[in-house]
Amino acid sequence: MDILLKNNQLLVANKPAGIPVQDDPTGDASFLQMAEAYCHHPLFVVHRLDRPVSGVTVFAKTKTAAASLNAQLQARTVEKEYLAVVQNPPPDQEGTLVHYIRKNAAKNLATAYPDDKPGSERAEMRYRLLGSSERYHLLHIVLITGRHHQIRAQLAAIGCPVKGDVKYGARRGNKDRSIHLHAWRMAFDHPVSGERIHITAPPPADDPVWKALGVMNDE
């Protein structure tokens, strides 16, 4: 376990890509199980990541702490920043994307539409181009809303699918079935003291694509 924060209320860890946060139909060991085994304590999942995504994952040790953090998520006071490697450059160096996302639960798929559709939810995020290599481009993303597969669906909608994300239009998958989307930074209020907590999770150190794009942990 790559532990980023541990106290009486919280356990925050850097999840590797390819591990489900919670139990899923595959029966594979979940990150929740690993975290509970590590701290010998039952935990509540607060910040979930898709299985192929890496990065900051937040667990609460008490129901009160979980309720506090979930309330902050609902109020949109939790800051969530991601890094994404995409195949095509975005239309502008930076910008704000607004779509309406509709989830297909049967296919575990989200579609981002430019206009409101029945059953859709408004999705908003900001992006900034940090750098490029010969083949890929690195984006810094700030989530404003938190919808199902939001980053993946919105980037696909502008023709910039995440590297390895064949579900959303990438040309080929990564060998380990990961995608190059990483929950990089998060900030929230401590559920008891109210102190603002800032967390940073470094991207996978052994991944040559992150290295080639010169990702710096404290950029």
Phi, psi and omega in degrees: 000126175269093186276128180259332179201138177214124174209193184292341185253330193223154166226121180240129185224160179265103184284131172290152174294148175096354179252129177289143178293316179238171178304139177225176185300342181289336184079005179292152177301135183264162177293328176299314178299317180296318182293319178294323177293324181294314186260359179053047185205138174294144185231158175245130179283126180253311181245112183264148173235149173298152183307315183280002183260145177252167170122198188302123175231128187249129174241142174255145181267345180227159177295325180295317179295319179298317180296320179297313182291322177295324177294321177295321177296317179296323181278356179061036175263354175277127178270128181230120180238140182233159167245138179224135172260123183239159184278327184243146179291146177291163183296331179227162179298326176206160181177179178243130179253131175233121177225175174240116189258131176241129183267134172255098185296324183297325181258000184049054186222144176240141177242131180260120180253150178288336182236161180297135179233155176304130179082005181263163177233143180293135180231134182221138174206158175250149177223158175214133178282119181269329182177171182217150169248192180294331187243338188225167183226139183255125180246140169260128186236135173246119180278131175263317175247172180228083183258166180299123179053033189301307183298316182298316182288319182290320177294322176297324183293335178258015176080023182233062181298148178294140179306130179087352186269076183296334178299331182243028168104003176295147184293326180210155179273162171282150185300326181267009179068014173280171167232157184272064174231128188226125174285103195269310185224150176211145176224137180203169179270136176302133187295345179248306185280336184082357179297139179285126182250131178244127182240137173231131178245117179294143175296165181307121187290336184264010182268119184294334181289315176300320180296316183297331181271002173066039180295129177246134185295331183244034182297000000 
